[in-house]
Amino acid sequence: MNELAIVYAVFPSAGEALDCCRALLAEGLIACANRLPPVISHYRWEGEVETAEEHPVILKTTTARQGDVIDRVARLHRHKVPAIMSWQVDVAHPAYAQWVAAEVSA
């Protein structure tokens, strides 16, 4: 059975987050996406401290496809350096893990 992975990314707008989730689902790269409420992010960019509203998403996939998900999110994202990161899931309900693996195309 495939191991599960979570990919986390933030987008500058709710529409871009939605478009990304729909594309990844249509392409079979993820089994599920959670779009979270907007957050206020504070970060340093090009020597300046910035503040912006961002729209986070949590994408559920397999470890076999997590690199593909990261690459696709980066191509869909309008930022030059998008915040995209991933980690392997240590423990999951077996039925859920099987469902994710079945939904994600190899």
C-alpha positions in Angstrom: 0.0 0.0 0.0 1.2 3.5 -0.8 2.2 5.8 2.1 0.3 9.0 2.6 1.6 12.5 2.2 0.3 15.9 3.0 1.2 18.9 0.7 0.6 22.3 2.2 0.5 25.5 0.1 -0.8 29.0 0.3 -2.3 31.1 -2.5 -2.8 34.9 -2.9 -6.5 34.4 -3.6 -9.4 32.0 -2.8 -10.0 31.6 -6.6 -6.5 30.5 -7.3 -6.6 28.0 -4.4 -9.9 26.6 -5.8 -8.5 26.4 -9.3 -5.5 24.5 -8.1 -7.5 22.1 -6.0 -9.8 21.3 -9.0 -6.9 20.8 -11.4 -5.1 18.4 -9.0 -8.3 16.4 -8.5 -9.0 16.3 -12.2 -5.5 15.1 -12.9 -5.6 12.4 -10.3 -2.7 13.8 -8.3 -4.6 14.1 -5.0 -7.6 12.4 -3.4 -8.8 15.3 -1.4 -8.1 19.0 -0.8 -9.1 21.2 2.2 -9.2 24.9 1.6 -8.8 26.7 4.9 -10.0 30.2 5.9 -7.7 33.0 4.9 -4.7 33.7 7.1 -2.5 36.8 7.6 1.1 36.0 6.8 4.1 38.0 7.8 7.3 37.4 6.0 10.5 38.9 4.7 10.7 39.3 0.9 13.5 41.1 -1.0 14.7 42.8 2.2 11.3 44.1 3.3 8.9 42.8 5.9 5.6 42.1 4.2 2.1 41.3 5.4 -0.5 39.6 3.2 -3.7 37.7 3.3 -3.2 34.2 2.0 -5.4 31.2 1.3 -4.0 27.9 2.6 -4.8 24.4 1.2 -4.0 21.0 2.5 -3.7 18.4 -0.2 -3.8 14.6 0.4 -1.8 12.3 -1.8 0.6 9.5 -1.7 4.4 9.7 -1.1 4.8 8.3 -4.6 3.0 11.4 -6.0 4.0 14.1 -3.6 6.8 15.4 -5.8 4.4 15.6 -8.8 1.9 17.5 -6.6 4.6 20.0 -5.5 5.7 20.5 -9.1 2.2 21.0 -10.4 1.2 23.4 -7.6 4.4 25.4 -8.5 3.4 25.6 -12.1 -0.1 26.7 -11.3 1.0 29.3 -8.8 1.6 32.9 -9.8 4.4 33.6 -7.3 8.0 33.2 -8.3 8.7 31.4 -4.9 5.5 29.8 -3.8 5.2 28.4 -0.3 4.7 24.7 -0.9 5.9 22.0 1.5 5.1 18.4 2.2 5.5 15.8 4.9 4.8 12.0 5.1 1.9 10.9 7.3 3.1 8.7 10.1 -0.3 7.2 11.0 -3.7 7.2 9.3 -6.9 5.2 9.6 -6.3 2.2 7.3 -9.6 2.6 5.4 -8.8 6.3 4.7 -5.2 5.4 3.6 -6.6 2.8 1.2 -9.1 5.3 -0.2 -6.4 7.9 -0.8 -4.2 5.3 -2.5 -7.1 4.2 -4.7 -8.0 7.7 -5.7 -4.5 8.9 -6.6 -3.5 7.8 -10.1 -0.1 6.1 -10.3 
